[in-house]
Amino acid sequence: MTDPVTELSSPLSLTIATRESRLALWQAEHVQSLLRARGHAVELLGMTTRGDQILDRSLSKVGGKGLFVKELEVALEEGRADLAVHSLKDVPMELPEGFELACVMEREDPRDAWVSSSCADLESLPLGAVIGTSSLRRVVLLRAALERLGRGDVRIEPLRGNLDTRLRKLDEGHYHAIVLAAAGLKRLGLESRIRKIFEPEEMLPAAGQGALGIELRQQRTEVAAALAPLAHRPTWLAVAAERAVSRAMGGSCSMPLAAHARWQGEPLASELRLDAAWGDPEGRSPLVQVHAAASVSGLEAAEALGRQVVELLRQGGATYSTEPIAP
């Protein structure tokens, strides 16, 4: 990750590579409208990724969240697209050689949302209830919360598919409740589906959750210049700290890891607090929760804060993944 380019940009003709889910298209169209407002000609290239195609297995078993970005990167490499818009939490911690995260935009709500037609919260679940989630992070955090409530009867079952598919599976009665990112629901005007927002103290978000990242080939400096006005530095520094935790822990879909950074006062003029949590996917050891804070004015300091939190996690008993970081 490099600091945003600040030079002025001449009007360009650009193509955005995007997944074809409703949420991904909303995100790409949002970037398209912002760039068009600055005089650029912008078109979309919709694509279906392997992550969209494989719905019968968990991401941790089929290659991780990198499956959502690989085809888009091929389009960038072949020159069929100039930039790709991603949900940042779907972007692998290490990008392929020759690619860069050129812009991080202002964050939407980073928190998790409880969605249910019949249950207001965890406490109101009926005996033997089923919660759906696709995230190992949410599994370990939900498990810890259910243990505190003495609710060993509640099952947590896998839930795959795009946002609309997940909501449909809930409405069809496959689950009593599901947990989704609040940002996606809000972006698509589905905030009314949210019964409860989990505060970070209840369920710590994933690294990058709620933020949009824009990827491009490193040599495309003119595209990076066009994107510079869209960058939001307070968000960029916060997610840099979060992603540093995931990177050092071998972060992938097989790692039940949460990392969330918040400015303690006015962004950039106050300390950045970074919280992280790690859970054993097999439930054999207790949840490890740590935090640290520092004055952060640049990416190097943000990533240093991330490494500090990693040391605290390891001191608390967290173990890092020995698997390759998801492609």
Buried (B, 14 or more C-beta within 10 A) or exposed (E): BEBBBEEEBEEBEBBBBBBBBBBBBBBBBBBBEBBEEBEBEBEBBEBEBBBBEBEEEBBBEBBBBBBBBBBBBEBBEEEEBBBBBBBBBBBBBBBBEEBBBBBBBBBBBBBBBBBBEEBEEBEEBEEEBBBBBBBBBBBBBBBBBBEEEEBEEBEBEBBBBBBEBBBEBBEEEBBBBBBBBBBBBBBBEBEEBBBBBBEBEBBBBBBBBBBBBBBBBEEBBBBBBBBBBBBBBBBBBBBBBBBBBBBBBBBBBBBBBBBBBBBEEEBEEBBBBBBBBBBBBEEEEEBBBBBBBBEBEEBEBBBBBBBBBBEBBBEBEBBBBEEEBBB
